[in-house]
Amino acid sequence: MKQRRQNGFSRWAPILGAAAISALTGANAFAAERVVHVGQGGLQFVDEASGTKVSTIHVGDTITWVWEGSMSHSVTAGSCPDDNGGGGGYVYGGGSCTPNTAWQSSGLHPAGFTFSHTFNDPGTFSYFCDAHGNSMTGKVVVQAATTIGPCKPEPETLCLNDGRFKVQVEWEKPDGSSGHGTGVKLTGDSGYFWFFDPTNIEVVAKVLNGCAITNAYWVFGAGLTNVSVHLVVTDTQTTPPAVYTRDNSQGSAFQPVQDTGAFPSSCP
């Protein structure tokens, strides 16, 4: 595990707007650095790439949290059983949260502070702000190092666009139980996932080549569910593999995905 702290915003200015990619040796030859904004909109952790509080990365990647706004916040590893999804009321110490030892807490700091942590193990890592508890939470989903190559069809994986794009879905129910959706291919570009019963469709996904129109591959999706959903689409032919994610909050109706700029680095 690697951690870095720095008081000062200037160091990270060059990476805002895109992940800084550095070539490394070892199992993960292309480690990435991902930016998460701390305090955006008041009480939110916002991942630069996904636009949500969930960061989906690979083993060996680094998350750099960048503080902004007028309040002090922390990045503290741990969980909040009564997580309200982040961006809740302006209440200090809102909700009961339990820290863990996934990393040493950043401590409370104002705008201009940065904090980094490298994730060397796969898994899901939740975190929160000490000052705002369950009103300000985030999550890092660390996937195993990606092997460059065509997608391999599996029960939990859809391979679309001639096997170039790998599509996977994770779900979580209000009682905390979770799992992966089972994929069913419909056409070369589309398919759906079921969670609890093969006859009950939960999420539909489609990946299209829109390079001639928007100079990007497109991702469309729809859901017939209100449980927590984490949709991950991976381009297996880019180096490093480009990853697109979208999340549905617990208890909310799945919002349609119509992103005609999902993979701008995948053309031509």
Buried (B, 14 or more C-beta within 10 A) or exposed (E): EEEEEBEEBEEBEEBEEBBBBEEEEEEBBBBBBBBBBBBBEBBBBBBBBBEBBBBBBBBBBBBBBBBBBEBBBBBBBBBBEEBBBBBBEEBEEBBEBEBEEBBBBBBBBBBEBBBBBBBEEEEBBBBBBBBBBBBBBBBBBBBEBBEEEEBEEEEBBBBBBEBBBBBBBBBBEEEEEBEBBBBBBEEEBBBBBBBBEEEEBBBBBBBBBBBEEBBBBBBBBBBEBBBBBBBBBBBBBBEBBBBBBBBBBBEBEBEEBEBBEBBEEBEE
